Amino acid sequence: MIRIGIVGIGGMGSVHHNNYAEIDGCKVAAVVSNSVSGRKKAEKWGLPVYKNIDSMVQVEEIDVIDICTPTFLHKQQVMKSLFLGKHVIVEKPIALHKEDAEDMFNLAEEKGLLLFVGQVLQFTKAAEILHQIIENGEFGKPLDGYFERITGSPGWAQGGWLFDKDKSGLLPFDLHIHDLDLIVSLFGKPDKYDFTSCGGKNRKVKEQYRFNYKYGKLNIVAEAAWYNADYPFTTRWRIYFENALVVFDGKNLILYQSEREPYYFDIEDEIKIPTGINLPPTGMFYHELSHFLNCIKQGIPSDKVSERQVITVVEILEEILNHNQE
């Protein structure tokens, strides 16, 4: 039985708790929270709650520490957990600086421990099928791609850490990171990249980005936005191959070929667990956490969210964010 300690039980911490409850061979043993709401939530779950990681580990038998706190707290909490000899799962982004990400992975290796980053998009059926299509080459080479992840400005976070560049990394690290992680996992580090961005005159942050990633003749364009408008959350992508067009429209994954009827892939999750946040019931967190726990049981790193992939994504986004301050 793998015993888990969750650090931070806001929205994402609650999602992870609810998914662990459905996974065989693991148990949430305790949580770390300093908020009144967090302590009430822990009481409702029947779990002991601690003020910090040290006090939790001193009392509880913990194998894995799952960190679901704001980004700017990640490095200190990950390093502390590794120094205490615990495997770590940490929500994305692992950090806002390449050097910090490297420090965490290096310490994990030094301690003989495993470190996993919650890039959950990799665990959707649509992403898994896209990986398979590209790997087996059945529709020829990819020629062009487009990814989109746009929504209205997150009003619930106004004035909070999410709008602080040094704490959240803003829109590139909060939103675009999902698509860039998938792009890098599919095609590797781009040969070169550039971007444009814009925002209202009186806005403190850029509200819309368009990214252009070059891989030789292959061009991948991505868009991300926190619009100053009540626009619904929208995510979709398409990849044009030599002999087909594969489109994810936000709900369906569709194959278009010449002189054939469109083919709809089966991307329904066998298990759907309510999230309690602004996402419908889904199986992606269940599959993600199950994968990480299986890796721990086998003593192997993740082949879905690799160290190189994570560090490459952080490196690109850090450069974009720093360049964008001009």
Steps between C-alpha positions, in 0.01 A plus 500: 500500500645834390433766761462855369523838666333786311642850545239763416135395483341776298342414166776281358583337831136399531502361145801285584346382828180393327691311231728318744184371669421311176849355445582159648816459701529853637369706786506870588641490853516870587492853362686827553291817513509828690164637390176474695323357195775244452484382858122469479536300179753266662265451795218412258727245332601354836868576444762644735613846394843653562645849471805395299670208327748441782234450765298271273796274424609488864165349601363323193638216290516665155638358174401775256444872545258656252547876474196698384598849614555823304796492261728731698500252792593196293878502514528536876237234562635256242855533629384456860305184407796352313739578786259310725532198270157510337397457138324812370210582271473874433240689302599693190694714454781346698673840503535826308875464444692225323770504767245435776350208308845353445582537871193298595562219252869488594417463868248225425768310308757556774258363761387207285143633495242566231356841409188535286335811354124517449472578129158341490425561130732208421248268664202587281402245239520763226866570580582130525345432159688792345826357634416164343413654162828691482709207623361246253497744206185351349390833351844619394705782644340786694509815287338763719331535837288740700417500874259732679427552869302815568261631760381812675725652763478291822303748708520278809875564508500877449748665732642166608825313436386379156543855366845541651766420237757390757258265674299342216678564171169647380318371194793312337569287808140466616319429174727453198720257690247221435525531123875562495556188710305296245683664209842429653405142586395445137772684311780578747663837556423738211782617277382855561194684621350845523177653621277806503294626791254774578298645784277794581663838560421501869565129556801394706539166322496380141161350423559317174797318348565337166799265496685366197718189541720389210618142441676512165215522249240419765331805649293488820292803598338531841273759654427567866286773651348645814263730313346802666166355396256237621628239256449133590801277558593353162770249416555337162774396262558359154792331327521483122680190372599407146194278470255616768384776729454415868287744698412527867206741523481511879265203524575268209813363334433477128696356208438662161628334181439559133179343365416329828249564775647664811607247761432573868750345739373361829640736764246438775655427839399167652504669839393859566559658838344836600762771536323755720670774297425663163542171314237235431544145634803345333734204511822686416607564860425138590719376214774752581525414869466127432790526256721684749424249777573208266833662414580522872412134550734407213768751598507666158454860375198595294517443125202732449632807683878472477761712675636627167152591383417690821827696499470585129150641553611711798803627305286614205233665714757675718663652193163606358387659826826688552511623140142617528580751772668732250 
